[in-house]
Amino acid sequence: MLMLEYYRSIGGKLHLVDDYMEGCWINAIAPSLEEIDYLHHEIGIPVDYLNYPLDVDERPRFEKEDDFILFLIQTSFPLGDNSDIPYDTIPLGIIHCQHCIVTVCAQDNPIIQDMKKGMVRYISTAKKNRFTLQLFHRTAQRYLVDLRKINKQVDAVEDQLENSTRNQELLALLKLEKSLVYFKTAIKSNEIMMERVRRDRVFEMYADDQELLDDVIIENQQAIEMTDIATQILASMMGAFASVISNNVNSVMKVMTVATIMVAIPTLITSFYGMNVPIPFQDTHWSFYFVLLIGALAVGILWYFVRRARWW
């Protein structure tokens, strides 16, 4: 059984339909071999165009073959806090067919989810060029949204680092830094592809379409700048907080050292009075209190010098 989704726009909003019709949008999420075979034989889409978006290492580009145009873009994809990195990128394929438009992705892409939830206004599945530009625009907006989330996570980790003596927080920052590297690489590649679309006039664009593409490129540039700023801040923070953690560990060791010395002095004094040799005042009834007094005085003197030297 095929699990392809078919959508048709009515009044600027998407509606799920039961089967293929002219002017529809076909959404293929992790298509099976049977679904790929159907799209190839029934719609005529080249098999390579259907397989390219399933390769996570594919770079953004566009290709034309007969009546088909393939656009490959890299979109942000959240992996969750339990993954090696919180955010990664994933290819999304947009295929222009003669009578429909097809999207292909290896995962349930957040961009596609946003489109289905109505977060993009005035959608027309029959206007393939406009629909593609709206996908480009939503991709750029999603990067900006995820970059703001990363900045908030960095702020949260920063608060934890001030009193931390562990490496866990630094490792969390390292994971975020890796996500930023993936973001920057993907956004720059998307921008290069979109600049080529504008320069080569891959498809006909009206004034509104040209304005939307310009907005997309501006959003991409803003995302690149935000990524650069976040990366620089993160790199400087990691160096600074590595020193903070080291200082915190040193402070803990200093406290433990002082406490050990304070415990060791009374232990040393009492050990003298525990030896089996003649000791002054050993026959008096107040010798026990005398030993405690000497130990307390020694600890008090040591505490005075510790506080004076600001070691505590």
N, C-alpha and C positions, 0 to 999 in steps of 0.2 A: 504494500500500500504506500502510495506517494504521500509525503508529508510537506509538500510545497505549499506555501501560503500565497493566495491570490487576493490582491486588493484593487479596488477601483475607486476613484475619487468622485464624490458627488457634492457639489456646492462647496468645494475647497476642503472637504474632509474625507478621510479614508474610510472605506467600508470593505469588510471582508466578504469575498464572494466565493462560491463553491468551486468554480472551475475557470479555466482560461477564457478570456474574451479580449477582443481587440482594445488596445489602449490601457491594459491593466499593468499592474506591477507584480512580478513574481519574486517572492522572497525565499531563497534557499539557504537554510542554516545547516551546516555540516551535511551536505547532500550525500546520499548513498549512491552506490554505483547505478542502481536502478533509476534514481532521479536524474543523475547526470546523463544516462542513456536517453531518458525521456526528453530532456531539454535539448540534447544534441539532435535527435531524430525528428522530434515533433516541432521544435522551434527553429532548429537549424544552427544552433550556436556551436562554434568550434569547441572541441573537447578541451583544448589547451586553455581557452578562455574560462572554462569552468573549473579547471584544476589549479590555475595560477593563484587565485585567492585563498586556496586551501594550504598553500605553502607559507609558513610563518616568516620565511626569509625573503619573500618577494619584496622588491622595492617599488615605490610609487612610479607609475608611468601610464601611458596610454598607447593602445595599438588599434589599427584599423585593418579589417579584412572583409572584403565584399561589402555587405550591408550591415556589418556589425562593428561596433566600437567598444573597446574594453578600457575602462578607467580603473586603475588600482591606486588606492590611497591607504595610508596607515592611520588607524584610529586608536585612541587610547582605550585601554581595557583594564578595569580594576580586577585584581587577583585576590584581594582580601589580606587581612593582617597576618594570617597564618602562613602565607606564601613567602618565598625567598625575597621577593620584592612586592610592594603593595600595588604597583601599577606597571603595566607592560603595554606594548602596542601590538596590533593585529591587523592584517590586511583585510580590506573590504573591496570586493570587485563589483563594479557597476557596468552592466552590459547593455548597450543600446541595440535593440533589435528593430526590425522593420515595423512591427505592430505592437511592441510592448517594451518594457524595461525590466531587467533582471538584476537582482543583487545576490551576491554569493559571499558567504563568510563561514569560517570554520567554527565560530562560536556565535552565541546569541549576542550580537553586537549592541552596545548601548546606543549607538547612533540610530540603528534600526528600531530599537525600543522607543526612542524619543519620537521618531516619525510616527510609529503606530499609536503612541499615546496622545498625539495631536499637539506636540510641543512646537511643531513647525506649522505656521498658518498658511492657508490658501494653497494647499497641495493639489496639483493636477497631474495624475499619472499619465495622461495623454501627452503632456508637454515634457518630453524626455529631457530636453536640454535644461529647462528650468528645474525639473526634479533633481537632476544631477547636481546643479549648482546649489540647491538647497541642502543636499547631502554634504557637499563640500563645506558649506557655511556651518552646518550643525557640527561637523567634525572639528572645525576650528573653535567653535564655542565650547565644545566638550573638553578640549585641551585646557582652555582657560578655567573652566569650572574645576577640573581635576588639579590644576596647578594651585588654585586657591586652597583646595583641600590639603594638598601637600604642605603648603605654607602653615596651615593651622596645625598639622601634625608636627611640623618642626618646632613651632612655638610650644606645643605641649611637651615635647621631649626636652626642650630647653629648660622648662621649669623643673623637670625631674633631674636634670644634670647638675644643678647648682649644688646639691648635697649628695650626689651619687659617688660611690666608690667602686662601682662595677662597670663592666664594658657593655652591658646590655643596651644602654641608651645610645652609646656610640655606634653599636651595630645597627640600631634602628635608623640612625642618621645615614649610615652607609647604604642601607637599603633604599632610602628615599633618594640619595644621590644617584644610585644606579637607575632608578626610575626617571630621574631628570635627564640623564644621558640618553636614554632610549627616546624620551619625549623630544629632545632637541634634534636628534638625528631624524626622527620621523617627520617632525614639523618642517624642517628644512627641505627634506625630500618632497613633501607635499607641495611646498611653495614652488620648488623648481618645476614640478609637473604642471601646476596651475599656471605658472608664467608661460610655459610652452603652449598650454591650451589657449591662452589669450593671444600669444604671438602668432601661432600657426593657424588660428581660426578653425579649430577642429570641427566645430559645428556653428551653425548660424546663431548669432546672439542679437537680440533686440536691445534697445537702450536700457531697459530695466534689467535684462540679463547681464549686460556689461557692467552696470552699476553694482549688481549683486556679486559678480566675480571680483570687482575691485574691493568690495567690502570683505570678501573672503581673504584676499591677499593681505589686506590691512590687519585682519584678525590674526592671521598666521604670523605676521611680523610682530604683533603685540605678544603673541604666545612665545615666540623665540626670545624676545627681550625679557619677558617674565622668567623664562627658563634660565637665561644667562644670569639674571640677578639672583634668582634662588640658588643656582649652583655656586656662585661666588660666595654668597652668604653662608651656605652650608659648608663649603670648604674651609672658610675662615673659622666658623663655629667649631668644626670638628677639631681643628688644631688648638683652639683656645680651651675647649672643654676637656681635651686630653690632658692639658696642663692642670685644669681644675680638678679632675679626678685624681691626678697624681698628688696634688696638694692636699686633697681630702684624705687620701690614704696616708700621707705623711702626718697629717694632724691626728689621725686615729692612732698611728704608731707612736706618736709623741705622748699622747694621753696614756696609752698602755705602758710605755716605758716609765713615765713618772709614777704611775700607780704601782708598777712592779717595784720600783726603788723604795717607795714609801712603805710597802709591805715588807720588803727585804730588811730594812733597818731594824724594826722591832724584832723580827725573826732572828737577826744576828745577835742582838742584845740578849734576848731570852735564851738563845743557844749557849751563850757563855755561862749563864747561871744553871744550865742543865748538865754541865760537865762534872765528872766525879773527882774534882780537885777542890782544895780549899778556896772559897770565894768570900770576899768581904760581905759582912752583914748576913751571911747565910744562916746564922743561928738566931737571928732576931725574928720576931713575929710579924714585923712589917716589911720584910725583904721582898715579898711578892708585890706589894704596892710600890716599893721603891723601883723595882724593875719596870713596872708599867709606867711610872712617872718618867723614868729616863727615856723609854721608848716614845712616849707621847711628846716629850720635849724635843727629841731628835726629829720626829715627824713634823712638829710645828716649825722648827727652824728650817727644815728642808722646804716646807710649804711656803714659808716667807720668801725664801730666795727664788723659788719657782715663780711665784706671783710677781716678784720684783723684776725678774728677767722676762716676764710676759711669755713664759712657756706654756701657760694654761689659759 
